[in-house]
Amino acid sequence: MRIVHVNTERTWRGGESQTFNLMRGLRGLGHEAEAVTLPASALAQRCREESFPVVELRMRSDADLAAAFRLARLLKRRPFDILHAQTARAHSIALLARLMGAPAKLVVSRRLDFPIASNLFNRWKYRHRCVDAYIAVADVIRDLLIGAGVGPERVTVINSSIDLARFTGVGDHRSSVRAELGIPPEAPVIGNVAALAWHKGQQDLVAAMPDVLAALPGAWLVIVGGGDQHDALKRRAAETGVAGRVVLTGVRRDIPRMLTAFDLFCMPSYFEGLCNSVLEAFAMKLPVVATRAGGLPEIVRQEETGLLAPPRDPDGLAAALIRVLRDPVLSARLGEAGHGLVHERFGVERMVTETAALYTRLLESPAAIG
């Protein structure tokens, strides 16, 4: 099969990691994968590093007719079997390209549980029959799509996944990472890896730190990632008196190494899909505290693979963090259970195999999808 993946994000987040891992996996199965991305995007750079063909295309809005026309022209000139839209904007532009005569089957991935507005454009977009299949990364996303009017037979749940090989044989970098960040070797460290975006809830994690420090005076918080909330998080840390115990590292490409410095991983999101970063924490046997947002409860199972707190509740978050940090037996049990779960269900090979099987079913018998 020949598959073209359309992604409209400029930075590197979970969706871009999923797109990239899928492309590599499909190539390993003997298929051809190409990418259409924004100019100078992080995904374009990663694809070129591994010799994937990339077309850079300005895609300025959901109704960018010029971008849709260029995409349709690309697919008419070079026949593809599957057009896979990996983002919400890519969904819009790819659908317009299909209406302009692009000959490929259209698959759309939905990754976040942001509410789908019930306006005229979205009713048209999500119910149009030119979208041949939807991939939901979690059960909660499937329900969201069906609630927006997508027929259940057109939605397939294929969970997000990670490349487990990245987290095998990482080694112990705890001391070196902590020394680099200015953190004492024996301090309890809470870590978060995510885009610095409002819906990731890091502001609540910072707000929880005064209670954490009251119970565990030596604790630190490390937030790894970049985004538009960086300055706001610094201000929040200063306002709450914890600036000296909060480290914002910016974007890093050595995530497995960074995770070795953490004692506990926290994901305090308001909206979420099936979070890559939590799966990566599981792979490193870290205990996890998360919010009951999106698909997080599907993997962070209360008292089994982690602890859950309500979204937007810094006090509840602090209580869960303190409990895990104070109880090494609980911490070890949660870490082992998460490690077992990610190895059982969330390796990238499974995601690639299930996606390729969906493509094949779609090409052979569209009526069989669902």
N, C-alpha and C positions, 0 to 999 in steps of 0.2 A: 504494500500500500504506500501511497504518497500522501503525506499529511502536512498541511501548513497550519502553524499555530499563530494566532494573532493575540498580542499582549500590548496593552496601552499604558503600562506603568513605566515610569522613568527610573525608579529606584528598585532596589532588591528587597523583596519581602517574601512572605511564604508562598504566594501565588506564583512568583517568578521561579522560586526554587522547585515548586511542583512542575511547572512547565518545562524547566530545564531537565529535571530528572526523568520526566516522561519522554522527552526527545531522545535522551541518551539510551533509555531503555528500549524505545521503539527501534532505534538504530541497531541495538544489540540483537533484536529479533529479526533483523533483515529488512525493515521498512525504511523508507526515506522520510526524513523530517526536516522541515525548514521553518523559519520564524519570520513574522512581520512584526516589527517593533517600532517604537518611537526613535527618532534619531538620537544617537549617543546614549541610549539607555543602558542600564546595567546588564539587562538580559542580552542585548546585542553584543556587548563586550564578552560575556561568558560564552555565548554561542560561537563567536569567532575564535575564542581560545581553543575550542574543540572542533573547529573546522565545519561547523554547521552553516549552511547558506542562510544569509540574513538579508531581508529587504527592509530598509528604514523608511518609514512613512509617517508624515505628520498627520495625526488624528486628533483634531482640536476639540471635537465635541461629539455627542451621540448622533447629531444630525449632520455630520461632516460628509456632504454628498461628494465632494472632490476625492476624499480618502476612499469612500466606498467605490467610486468609479475606478480609481487606480487599482484597488484590490480586485474588483471584478475583472479588469483588464488583465491583471497578472494571472488569474485563474483560467481565463479563456486562452491566454497565450501558452501557458504551461499547465497541462491538465493535472489536477490533484484529485484524489479520491475523497479526502476529508478536509473540511475547513473547520478548525477547532478554535472557537472564541474563548479566551482564557480569562477575560475580565468583563465587567458590565458594559463598558464603552465598546470593547471589541464585539460584544453581542450585538449592539446596535448597528455598528458599521458593517459587520459580517452579514447581518440580515438584509441591510440595504444592498450589499454587493450581490447577494443571492437574487434579490428582486431585479437587479440589473443584468441578470443572466449568468452569474458565476455558477459553473456546473457542478461543484462539489456538494456532497452531503454536509449539512451544518450541525455541528455539535457545540453546545454551550456548557461551560463549567460555571457553577455558582458556588462561591467559597465562604461568604459571610452571611450572617443572619440579620443584616440591616433590613428593616421593613421595606417592602416594595410598595411605593406610592401607587394608589389606585387612580392615577390620572389616565387620560385618553391614550397618551403615547405608550405608557407601560402596559395598558390592557391590550393594545395592538401588538406590542413587542413580545410579550410573554405568551400570547395565545396564537401567534401566527404559525401556520403549518409549515412554513419554510424552515423552521427550526426542527430538525429531524429527531434530535435527542438532547436531553439535559443530563449533565452529571452533577449530582449533589454530593458534597464531600462529607456530609453527615446526615443522619436521619432528620434532624431539626431543619436542615436546609431543604430536604425533600418536602417536608410539610409546608414550609414557606412557599415553595414554588407551586405546589398544588393549591394553596390558598390564594395565590395570585392568578389562578385560572389555567395553569398548565395541566394537561391531562395526565393522570398518574401513570398511564402506559408509556409516556414519553420521558419519565424520570427514572434514572438509575443511580443508586447510591454507590459510589466508589470512594472509599475513605482516602484522605490525605495520607502521605507516607513519608518516610525519610530513608536516606541511604545509610543503612546501618554500618556499612564498612567504614564510614568516616569516624565512627565512634568506637571502633575496635582497636585495641593496642595504642590508645592515645598517650598513655604514660601519665605520670603524676607531675603536673605542673603547678600544683597548689602553691608552693612556696614562691616560685618565680613570678607567677601572676600577681600574687598578693604583694610581693616586694615592688613590682612595677606600678601597682595602684596605690601603694602607701598604706596597706592594710596589715596590721599585726598578724603573725603566723597563726595564732590560736583564736582569733576573733570569730564569733559566729557571723557568717555572711549569708545574707539573703540575696539572691540574684534574679534578675529579670532580663530576658532577651526578646526584644520586639521593636517594631517601628514606634517612634515617639509620636503617637497620634492620640487624639482625645479619647477615642473609643477603646484604647488599650488600657485605660484606667490607671496609668502609673501615678497620677496625681493622688489617688487614694492610697497607693502603696507608700508614697512619701508621707502622707498624712497619718498613716499607721505607725510611723517610726517613733514618735514620742512615747507611745504606749510600749512599743517593743523595747526601747531603751530604758524605760522605767523598770521593766522586768529583767532585762539582760543588758546591763550598761555597756558591755563591750561590743554590741552588735553593729554591723555595717550593712549598707544596702548598695548593691552595684547594679546599675541599669545599662544594658548594652544595646545600642541602636542609635539611629539618627532620625530626625523628623522635626516637624514644626512646633512641637511642644518642648523642645530642649530648654529654651529660656524660661518658659513658664514653670517647668519643673525645678529649675535652679531657684527661681523666686519663691516657689512653694517651700522648698527645703530651708531657705533663709527665714521665711516667715514663721515656720514651725520650729525653728531653732535646731535643726538637724543637719545643716549644710555641711558640717565637718564630718558627718558619717554617711554621706551620700556621694557616690562616685558615678558620674555620667561618662562613659568611655567613648561615646560616638560609635560609628559603624566599625565592626571588626569582621575579618574573614577567618579568624582562628577560633570559631565558636567552641569546638570540642575542647581546646586548650583552656578557654575561659571558664567553661563549666566545671573544670577540675578544682577551681578556687571556691566554689559555692558549697554551702552546707544544705541549702534549701532553695528551691525554685518557686517563684510566685508569678502567676498570671492573673491580674486583677481586671480583666476585660469587662466592658459593658456589652459589646457585640463581638461575636467570634464565630469561626467556622469549626474546623477540627485542627487545633493549633499545632503547627510544626514544632514550635519551640518547646511545648510541653512534651511532645514525642521525643525530642532530642534530650531533654532532661531525664526522661525515663531511660533512654539508652545509656546514660551515664549513672544510673542508679540513684538519682537524686529524688528525695521526697518532694512532693508538689502540693502547694496550696493554690487554689484557683477559685474563681467565682462561678456561680451557676449561670453562665452566659453561653448562648449558642450551643455548639457541640461539645463544650468542655466537660459537662457531666457524663457524656458518653465514654470518655476515656479516664477522667479523674473521678473514679468511683469512690464515693464517700466511705472513709475508714478502710478502704481496700487498696487503692493506688494513690490516694491523696485525701486531702480535706477540702471541703467546699465552703465558701462564704457567700452571702448575697452580694450582688453587684452594688457599687456605690455605698459600701458600708465599711469605712476604715476601721471602726471598732471591732467588727466581726472578723475582718481580715487580720488585725493585730492579734486577736485571741487565738486564731488558728496558727499563725506564725509562731507565737510564743509557745503554744502547746507542742508543736513539732520540735522546735529548737531545744526545749527542756527535756524531751523524752527520746533518748538515743535508741531505745528499743523500737518505739513507734517509727522513728525516722528510718531505721534500717529496714523494717518490715515494709513500709510504703515504697521505699526505693527498690527493693527486690521485686515487689509485685508489679510496679510500673515497668521495670526492666523485662520481666516475663511477658507482659502484655504487648509491649512494642515489638518484641521479637516474634511473638506468635501471630500478630495481626497487621502490623503497620510497616513492614519492610517495603521498599520501593518496587521490588519484583512483583509483588502481588498487585499493586496499583497499575503497573505497566501491563501485566497480563490481562487484568480485568478490562482495562481501557481498550486494548487491542481486540479483545473478544467483542466488546461493544461495537467497535468500528466494523468488524467482520459481519456481525449480525445485521447491522444497519445496511451494509452494502448488499448482503445476500437476501435479507427478508425484513424490510422495514416494519412490517406488521408484528414482528416478534419482539420488538423492543419493549422493555418495561420490567 
